[in-house]
Amino acid sequence: MAFTHVTGKHRRPGRMHRGTARAAGVAALTTTGVVGSLAPSALAAGPAAQQTGLTPVVALGDEAAAQVDAQAAAQHEAARQAAQAAAREAAEEAARERAAKEAEEAREAEERAAREAERERLNAFVSPIAGSYVSTGYLSGGAVWSSGSHTGVDFHAASGTPVLSVGMGTVVEAGWGGAYGNQVVIRMHDGTYTQYGHLSAVAVSVGQQVTPGQRIGVSGATGNVTGAHLHFEARTTAEYGSDIDPVAYLRAHGVDL
């Protein structure tokens, strides 16, 4: 009795079929990640590590990380230097502002001191003849004076000696004054008047502003005199007869006689 072979059953796969199946299986395992879980011994028979591309990827990652670290360090250093530069600039600007403020305060203080010194100078009084003395006192009697007494004081002065304004004021008379000869009358800043008589020359004019110690003429012997000297009066008005004690007047204004 003869047996007939059934096609498709119990037949060993051909060589080509086995190779194709094996390749398909490996591909499937690779896709599902099973190969990644295999033991090293199982992978030893596979391709070399250099052929898989894994080592270059790891090396590239380390290099990139190093570059990022270097860039971060450079940025940090740049930020630190910028902060230091900004701090130095702020400190320098603050120093410049302090210096400017101190200079301005010093300038203002100097100006205040100068104004105060000028104010003191203008409010000061001086003797009408520097370094001189009173040779004839106030209210001295004698026939030489028409009123019977001396209405001012005489300062010793040779002819041509500079005559000074005793304080700040405005000239109200300058020229011939009869018995007083050449004279100057000044309205002082406090409202009183001073008179300077027997001058050989007048150096100011009516309306002129004068300051303490300013030269207003030179002494002489003009008018009703017996010799060169300066006749000085202090008055409450510009008119004759309103005289006050000139020595007391000068001393009250700080002049040492």
C-alpha positions in Angstrom: 0.0 0.0 0.0 1.5 3.2 -1.1 1.4 6.5 1.2 0.8 9.9 -0.2 2.6 13.0 1.3 0.3 15.9 2.2 1.6 19.2 0.9 2.3 21.8 3.6 2.6 19.3 6.5 5.7 18.0 8.2 8.0 19.5 5.7 11.2 21.2 7.0 11.4 24.9 5.9 13.8 25.6 3.3 17.1 27.5 3.9 15.9 30.7 2.4 12.7 30.6 4.4 14.7 30.1 7.7 17.0 33.1 6.9 14.1 35.4 6.2 12.3 34.4 9.4 15.4 34.9 11.5 15.9 38.4 10.0 12.3 39.3 10.7 12.6 38.2 14.2 15.7 40.2 14.9 14.0 43.3 13.5 11.0 42.7 15.7 13.1 42.3 18.8 15.1 45.4 18.0 11.9 47.4 17.5 10.4 46.4 20.8 13.6 47.0 22.8 14.2 43.5 23.7 17.7 43.6 22.4 18.5 46.3 24.9 17.7 43.9 27.7 19.9 41.1 26.5 22.9 40.1 28.6 26.3 41.2 27.4 27.1 37.7 26.3 24.2 37.7 24.0 25.3 41.0 22.5 28.9 39.9 22.1 28.2 38.1 19.0 26.6 41.2 17.5 28.2 44.1 15.7 31.0 46.1 17.5 30.1 49.1 19.6 31.7 51.4 17.2 29.4 50.2 14.5 26.2 51.0 16.6 26.8 54.8 16.9 26.3 54.8 20.7 29.8 55.9 21.7 30.0 58.9 19.4 26.7 60.1 20.7 27.9 59.9 24.3 31.2 61.7 23.4 29.2 64.5 21.6 27.0 64.9 24.7 30.0 65.4 27.0 31.6 68.0 24.6 28.3 69.9 24.4 27.9 69.9 28.1 31.5 71.2 28.5 30.7 74.0 26.0 27.6 75.0 27.9 29.5 75.1 31.1 32.2 77.2 29.6 29.6 79.6 28.1 27.8 79.8 31.4 31.1 80.6 33.2 32.0 83.2 30.6 28.6 84.8 31.0 28.9 84.8 34.8 32.4 86.4 34.6 31.1 89.0 32.1 28.2 89.8 34.4 30.5 90.0 37.4 32.9 92.4 35.6 29.9 94.5 34.4 28.6 94.7 37.9 32.0 95.8 39.2 32.3 98.4 36.4 28.9 99.7 37.3 29.8 99.9 41.0 33.0 101.7 40.2 31.1 104.2 37.9 28.5 104.7 40.6 31.2 105.3 43.2 33.1 107.7 40.9 29.9 109.6 40.1 29.0 109.9 43.8 32.6 111.2 44.5 32.2 113.7 41.7 28.9 114.9 43.1 30.3 115.2 46.6 33.3 117.1 45.3 31.0 119.4 43.3 28.7 119.9 46.3 31.7 120.6 48.6 33.1 123.1 46.1 29.7 124.8 45.8 29.4 125.0 49.6 33.0 126.4 49.9 32.2 129.0 47.2 29.0 130.0 48.9 30.8 130.2 52.3 33.5 132.3 50.7 31.0 134.6 49.1 29.1 135.0 52.4 32.4 135.8 54.2 33.2 138.3 51.5 29.8 140.0 51.8 30.1 140.1 55.5 33.5 141.6 55.3 32.3 144.2 52.9 29.3 144.9 55.1 31.6 145.4 58.1 33.9 147.6 56.0 31.0 149.8 54.8 29.6 150.0 58.3 33.0 150.8 59.8 34.1 154.3 60.7 37.7 155.7 60.6 39.4 158.9 61.7 39.3 161.7 59.1 43.1 162.1 59.3 45.0 158.8 59.7 47.3 158.7 62.7 46.4 162.2 63.8 45.0 163.7 67.0 42.6 166.4 68.1 44.4 169.7 68.6 41.4 171.8 69.5 38.4 170.3 71.3 34.7 170.6 70.9 33.0 173.7 72.4 36.3 175.3 73.1 35.7 179.1 73.8 37.4 182.1 72.2 36.9 185.1 70.1 38.1 183.3 67.0 34.8 181.6 66.6 31.8 183.7 65.7 29.4 181.6 67.8 31.7 182.0 70.8 32.6 178.4 70.9 34.1 175.7 68.7 31.3 173.8 66.9 33.7 170.9 65.9 37.2 169.7 66.5 40.5 170.4 64.8 42.7 167.6 63.7 46.4 168.3 63.4 47.4 168.0 59.7 50.0 169.7 57.6 48.8 171.2 54.3 48.3 168.5 51.7 47.5 165.7 54.1 44.8 163.3 52.7 41.4 163.9 54.3 39.2 160.7 54.5 35.5 160.2 54.7 34.8 158.8 58.2 32.2 156.4 56.9 29.9 155.4 54.1 27.6 158.2 52.7 26.7 160.6 50.0 28.3 164.0 49.3 25.7 166.8 49.7 28.1 169.8 49.5 31.5 170.1 47.9 33.2 173.4 47.4 33.5 176.9 49.0 31.9 177.2 52.4 32.6 180.8 53.5 34.5 180.8 56.9 35.0 177.0 56.4 36.9 177.6 53.2 36.8 174.7 50.8 34.6 172.1 52.5 32.8 168.7 52.0 29.6 167.7 53.7 28.5 164.1 53.6 25.2 162.6 54.6 26.1 159.3 56.4 24.3 156.0 55.9 22.8 156.4 59.4 21.2 159.7 58.6 23.8 161.9 60.3 26.1 164.4 58.6 29.9 165.1 58.7 31.7 168.2 57.7 35.3 168.6 56.6 36.6 172.2 56.4 39.6 174.4 55.4 40.6 172.0 52.6 43.2 173.1 50.1 41.6 170.9 47.5 38.3 168.9 47.1 38.4 165.5 45.4 34.6 164.6 45.3 31.4 166.1 43.9 27.8 166.4 45.0 25.9 163.2 44.7 28.9 161.0 44.8 28.8 157.8 47.0 31.8 157.5 49.3 33.1 154.7 51.5 34.9 154.6 54.8 38.5 155.8 54.4 38.0 157.1 50.9 40.0 160.2 50.1 37.7 163.2 49.7 40.3 166.0 49.6 43.5 167.3 51.2 43.9 169.5 54.2 44.9 173.2 54.0 44.3 176.6 55.4 41.4 178.1 53.4 38.7 180.2 55.0 38.9 181.6 58.6 42.0 179.9 60.0 45.4 180.7 61.6 47.2 177.7 60.1 46.7 174.4 58.2 44.5 171.9 59.9 41.3 170.0 59.4 38.1 171.2 60.9 35.7 168.3 61.5 32.1 168.4 62.6 29.3 165.9 63.2 25.7 167.2 62.8 22.2 166.0 62.9 21.4 168.0 59.7 23.4 169.6 56.9 22.9 173.0 58.5 25.1 175.0 60.8 24.1 174.9 64.4 23.0 171.2 64.5 26.4 170.1 65.7 27.0 167.2 68.1 30.2 166.2 69.9 32.4 164.8 67.0 34.7 162.9 69.3 31.8 161.1 71.1 30.3 160.5 67.6 33.4 158.8 66.2 34.0 156.8 69.4 30.4 155.6 69.3 31.1 154.2 65.8 34.3 152.4 67.0 37.0 155.0 66.2 39.8 155.0 68.7 40.8 158.6 69.4 
